[in-house]
Amino acid sequence: ITFGKKGEAPLPGKVPSSRPDGDKSSSKPKLPPKDKNAPKAANQNKKQTKKGETQLALKWKKEENFAMWYTDVIVLSEMISYYDISGCYILRPWSYKIWELIQDWFNIQIRKLDVENSYFPMFVSKDRLEKEKDHVEGFAPEVAWVTKSGEGDLAAPIAVRPTSET
């Protein structure tokens, strides 16, 4: 990553999709000129809060809509960023550290039970996916299909293994 010097034009690039919609321009909004003769009103344009309330950007209460509250928390705390592919997220440094700590703890617990780790390929053939479908009631895979390798078509399409269903 390279950064421009102060006073230079901003570098081209895509604004992260996790940034609020109103903050997509690199320049400050133009405000109307102040009327020097207008009376000053204390906190006229500032949002007023009641005692005990905060001005955090959380839009949802945990008890009212847990899913939306959780999304607000992990995005606004900069734990994740959205990616331009649906269902894919970027784990930012401290969320990735939390993930590593969970893995470390979990691996210790698994080893205590004498369970051995396994690793399955990322891709699965259509035939294998159909066999898995036959073993699981209600199995309806929503998978991404890979059909090309370089410039050529694959002989048979392969699926990206659906981790939540296998």
TASULKA-V63113 format. One line per field, one symbol per residue. psi: psi as a letter, one per 40 degrees, with the letter a starting at -180 (. if undefined). Layout:
# TASULKA-V63113
psi: ???
This chain:
# TASULKA-V63113
psi: hiiiiheiiiiiihhheehidefeieiiihiiiihdeiihhhfdeihiiiheiifieheihdddgdddddddddddefdiiiiehhehihhiddddddddddddddddddddefhiiihiidiiidddddddddehhehghgihhheihbeiiidhiiihhhdee.
